[in-house]
Structure formats: structure tokens, C-alpha cells
Amino acid sequence: MTDADITPPEEKGAVAELIEIIKTVAYALGIALVLRVLLFQPFTIPSASMEPNLYQGDYIIVSKFSYGWSKHSIPFSPPIIKGRILGHAPNRGDIIVFKLPRDNRTDYIKRLIGLPGDKVQIRGGQVYINGKALPRKEEAPALVDTGYGFTQQVQRFKETNPEGRQYDTQDFGPDSRGDNTGVYTVPAGCYFFMGDNRDNSADSRFDPGVSPFKESACKWDYELDQYIGDEVGVGFVPAENLVGRAQIILLSWNAEASLFKPWTWFLNARPSRFFHVLK
């Protein structure tokens, strides 16, 4: 007689049930991982750098298939893919999540301004691409929360890029850092990004004085790290670092909302931003 023959039936049933639960959880996690890698990934906006189009507390969905897949499509960016699989070039004006080139780990979200070969410059707060200014129409000013206990009036503009795409931008006024730069020539295989909140965004502009990135390649020069407030500049972004295109604001909450205070899920929700398709 074997040990199996003397195992009580109820114990056999409990073990079998536990195995089934483990298998079910493993299947669910596997399906979720495949969907996250191949199709869509949620992100929460952590800062004001993309106002007035994305606000801190917006919960967005990013399509992973828009530009193909790279190692950064997979959690923790394992070096099992070189370059991009089924890669597609992004369109100017797309709002894109990418990995910060200096560490290949931190997620950033900005708007694509410059394509490979473009010459990008900012003069008086206005963007120039290949010597031509992007038209912008001044809109009504707005009061925004600075995050330091007071509000500030900002200028808003409707900007039109060379492809005819329009989007709102925000500007704290003339002579802000980043309002006047040198000319950046975007290298092959790289992209130039800016935040829509033009005076509150660490992006590809910094630092124009010493150029913290080499123009011959998307390589960060660590000896010339440039900091903007508590953030570090981005420089040019390699195509491999693109994670996906921001498609829709699914849900949104004010900063006062807390996971551990369920009533704030309702009191601090911003329903007017729910299911808002991004331009």
C-alpha cells in the first residue's frame, strides 16, 4: 500500500484545488503580461509638464504597438531585443511615453517636436523647425496652481505644427529659461521632445549653452548633466527608447485623492476628463 492510498480524500481535494488556483492565477498573470507588452499599458501622469493637455493625476492608456516593440516594451527592459521589432516611425505631434536616455529606466511623457534631420530652435518662446516658425494663436490666459501654495496667470496658445496638427501649449511669459535656444540638429534615429507646459518641462531643449548631448548620436554626455530644478534634461531620444503613444485619458483625480481614503475617489474625481481622447 502506497502513501497515496492512505491520503484522506479531503486532503487530496484541497491539494488539487490549491493547484488549480495557482494555475488560474498564473494564466491570468501571463495574459495580463502579454497584453501589457504587446497592446496597452496604463500610466499615471506624475507632473505638470504636459499641461494644459495632461494634468497630474490623469490616468492614461498608451498603445504599445504604435511604433513596434523594443526591449523597453517589456518590464525592466531586459536586453533580449535589439532595436525595434515591426518598427513604425512616430508622427510629429504625437504624445509619447519613452525611457529617459540617461538611465533607460525612468518613464517620461512629452510631445514629439523634431524628427531625424530637423533643425529645431526656440526663439522668444516660439518653436522654429528648419527655420520656419510654428504658427501659434494666443488664447485666453489661465490661472494655474504653481504647487507652492499660490496661483499664477499663464499665457496659452494654439500651436500648429508643419503637418497641420493643432494642440494647446502653456507659457509662463517671456524670458523664461528655454524660451531662447541655439539650433539643435536632430541626429538620425533620434527624436526631439518638448512638454506642452513650455516653461515647466525638462525636455530635449536643455542645455542649449553647452549641449548636454552629442549631435552625432543619441548619447548622453554624463560630464555635462544639466538639471532644471529637481529634474534632469532629456536630450535627444533614441528610437529604441520609445515605449508607446498616449491615446486616451481613461480616468482622472485631483492631487488630494488618496488610495487609502475611498471617499476621495469620488470627491476628488475629475469626470470632465474621463475618456478624453488625446490629440
C-alpha positions in Angstrom: 0.0 0.0 0.0 1.4 3.4 -1.0 1.2 6.7 0.8 -1.2 7.9 -1.8 -3.6 5.1 -1.0 -3.8 6.2 2.6 -4.1 10.0 1.9 -7.5 11.2 3.1 -9.8 12.2 0.2 -10.5 15.6 1.6 -6.7 16.3 1.7 -6.4 15.2 -1.9 -9.2 17.6 -2.9 -7.6 20.5 -1.0 -4.3 20.0 -2.8 -5.9 19.7 -6.2 -7.9 22.9 -5.5 -4.8 24.8 -4.5 -3.0 23.6 -7.7 -6.0 24.8 -9.8 -6.0 28.2 -8.0 -2.2 28.6 -8.7 -2.7 27.7 -12.3 -5.6 30.1 -12.7 -3.5 33.0 -11.2 -0.5 32.1 -13.4 -2.7 32.1 -16.5 -4.2 35.4 -15.6 -0.8 37.0 -14.9 0.5 35.6 -18.2 -2.4 37.0 -20.2 -2.0 40.4 -18.4 1.7 40.5 -19.1 1.2 39.6 -22.8 -1.5 42.4 -23.1 0.8 44.9 -21.3 3.8 44.1 -23.5 2.0 43.8 -26.9 -1.0 46.0 -26.7 -1.7 48.6 -24.0 -0.2 49.9 -20.8 -1.6 52.3 -18.2 0.3 55.2 -16.8 -0.4 57.9 -14.3 0.8 61.4 -15.0 3.2 62.5 -12.2 3.8 66.2 -13.1 2.6 69.3 -14.7 5.0 69.3 -17.7 2.2 68.5 -20.2 -0.4 71.0 -19.1 -2.9 72.1 -20.4 -3.4 68.7 -22.1 -2.4 66.3 -19.4 -2.7 67.0 -15.7 -1.1 65.4 -12.7 -3.4 62.6 -11.6 -4.6 61.8 -15.2 -4.7 58.0 -15.7 -3.9 57.4 -19.4 -3.7 54.4 -21.7 -0.7 54.0 -24.0 -0.7 51.8 -27.1 2.5 49.7 -27.2 2.0 48.6 -30.9 2.0 52.1 -32.4 5.8 52.1 -33.1 6.6 48.4 -32.8 8.4 46.8 -29.9 11.8 47.2 -28.3 13.4 45.9 -25.0 11.6 48.8 -23.3 8.3 47.3 -24.2 9.0 44.6 -21.6 9.0 45.3 -17.8 12.6 46.1 -16.5 13.8 46.4 -20.2 15.7 43.1 -20.4 18.4 43.2 -23.2 16.7 40.5 -25.3 15.6 42.7 -28.2 18.0 44.8 -30.3 16.4 47.8 -32.0 12.7 47.6 -32.7 10.6 44.7 -34.0 8.0 45.8 -36.6 9.0 49.4 -36.0 6.9 52.3 -37.3 8.2 55.9 -37.3 6.1 58.2 -35.0 4.3 61.2 -36.3 5.2 64.7 -35.4 2.8 65.9 -32.7 2.3 62.5 -31.1 2.3 62.4 -27.3 4.8 59.7 -26.5 6.0 57.8 -23.4 9.7 57.0 -23.6 12.5 55.9 -21.4 14.8 58.6 -20.2 18.0 58.1 -22.2 20.4 58.8 -19.4 19.2 55.8 -17.3 17.0 53.8 -19.7 14.7 53.3 -16.8 12.6 56.4 -16.0 9.4 56.9 -17.9 8.9 60.3 -19.4 5.9 61.7 -21.5 6.3 64.6 -23.9 5.2 65.7 -27.3 7.3 64.9 -30.4 8.5 68.1 -32.0 11.6 67.3 -34.1 12.2 64.3 -36.5 15.6 63.0 -37.6 17.4 65.6 -39.7 15.3 68.5 -38.4 16.8 71.7 -37.1 14.9 72.9 -34.1 15.2 76.2 -32.3 13.2 78.2 -29.8 13.1 82.0 -30.1 11.0 84.1 -27.8 9.1 81.0 -26.7 8.1 80.2 -30.3 9.3 76.9 -31.9 11.1 77.0 -35.2 11.6 73.9 -37.3 14.0 74.1 -40.2 14.0 77.9 -40.0 10.2 78.3 -40.1 8.2 79.3 -37.0 5.3 77.1 -35.9 2.2 79.3 -36.1 0.5 79.9 -32.8 -2.7 81.7 -31.9 -3.0 83.4 -28.5 -5.9 82.2 -26.4 -7.4 83.4 -23.1 -4.9 83.4 -20.2 -5.5 80.9 -17.4 -4.7 80.7 -13.6 -2.8 77.6 -12.7 -1.7 76.2 -9.4 2.1 76.5 -9.1 2.3 73.8 -6.5 3.8 76.2 -4.0 0.6 77.4 -2.4 -0.4 80.2 -4.9 -1.7 80.5 -8.4 -0.1 82.2 -11.4 -1.5 83.6 -14.6 -0.1 81.9 -17.7 -0.4 82.5 -21.4 -2.0 79.9 -23.6 -1.5 79.3 -27.3 -2.9 77.1 -30.0 0.1 75.8 -31.9 0.1 74.3 -35.4 2.9 72.0 -36.5 4.1 71.5 -40.1 1.7 68.6 -40.6 -1.3 70.8 -39.6 -1.9 69.2 -36.2 -3.1 71.6 -33.5 -2.7 71.5 -29.7 -2.7 73.8 -26.8 0.5 75.0 -25.1 1.2 76.9 -21.9 3.8 79.6 -21.3 4.7 81.5 -18.1 5.8 84.5 -20.0 8.8 85.9 -21.9 12.4 85.4 -20.9 11.8 82.1 -19.1 14.6 79.5 -19.3 14.2 77.6 -22.5 12.5 80.4 -24.4 15.6 81.1 -26.4 18.0 78.3 -27.6 20.6 77.5 -30.1 19.8 75.3 -33.1 19.5 71.6 -32.5 20.1 69.2 -35.4 18.3 66.0 -34.6 20.5 63.0 -35.4 19.4 60.0 -37.5 17.5 57.5 -35.4 16.7 60.1 -32.7 13.8 62.5 -31.8 13.4 65.9 -30.1 10.6 66.2 -27.5 9.1 69.1 -25.6 6.4 69.4 -22.9 3.3 71.4 -23.7 3.9 73.3 -20.5 6.8 75.0 -22.1 8.3 76.8 -19.1 7.8 73.8 -16.7 9.3 70.9 -18.6 12.6 69.1 -18.5 12.9 68.0 -22.2 15.2 67.9 -25.2 16.0 71.6 -25.1 18.3 71.5 -22.1 21.0 72.7 -22.0 21.4 74.8 -25.2 24.5 76.6 -23.9 26.8 73.6 -23.7 24.6 70.9 -25.4 24.5 68.0 -22.9 24.1 65.5 -25.7 26.3 64.8 -28.7 24.8 65.8 -32.0 26.4 62.9 -33.9 24.5 60.2 -31.9 21.9 59.8 -29.2 24.5 59.6 -26.5 24.2 61.4 -23.2 27.4 63.2 -22.1 27.4 62.4 -18.4 30.1 65.1 -17.8 27.6 67.7 -18.9 24.5 66.6 -17.0 22.1 69.6 -17.0 19.5 70.0 -14.2 16.3 72.0 -14.4 15.0 72.5 -10.9 15.0 69.0 -9.5 14.8 67.3 -12.9 17.5 66.5 -15.4 17.3 67.4 -19.1 16.4 64.8 -21.6 18.4 65.5 -24.8 17.8 63.6 -28.0 15.7 60.4 -27.5 16.8 57.2 -29.5 14.0 55.4 -31.4 14.7 52.3 -29.3 13.6 54.2 -26.2 10.0 54.9 -27.4 7.5 52.9 -25.3 4.2 53.9 -26.9 1.7 56.5 -27.9 -0.6 58.1 -25.3 -4.1 57.6 -26.7 -6.8 58.4 -24.1 -7.3 59.8 -20.6 -9.2 57.0 -19.0 -9.8 58.5 -15.5 -8.5 61.5 -13.6 -8.3 62.6 -10.0 -7.0 65.8 -8.2 -3.8 65.5 -6.2 -5.9 65.3 -3.0 -7.2 61.9 -3.9 -5.8 59.0 -1.9 -5.8 55.3 -2.4 -6.3 54.8 1.3 -9.3 57.3 1.5 -12.0 55.7 -0.6 -14.3 58.8 -0.3 -11.7 60.9 -2.1 -12.1 58.6 -5.2 -15.5 60.4 -5.7 -14.9 63.8 -4.1 -11.7 64.4 -6.0 -12.5 62.8 -9.3 -12.4 65.0 -12.5 -15.2 63.4 -14.6 -14.9 66.0 -17.3 -11.6 64.4 -18.2 -12.8 60.8 -18.2 -12.5 59.1 -21.6 -10.8 62.1 -23.2 -9.1 61.2 -26.5 -5.6 62.9 -26.8 -4.6 65.0 -29.8 
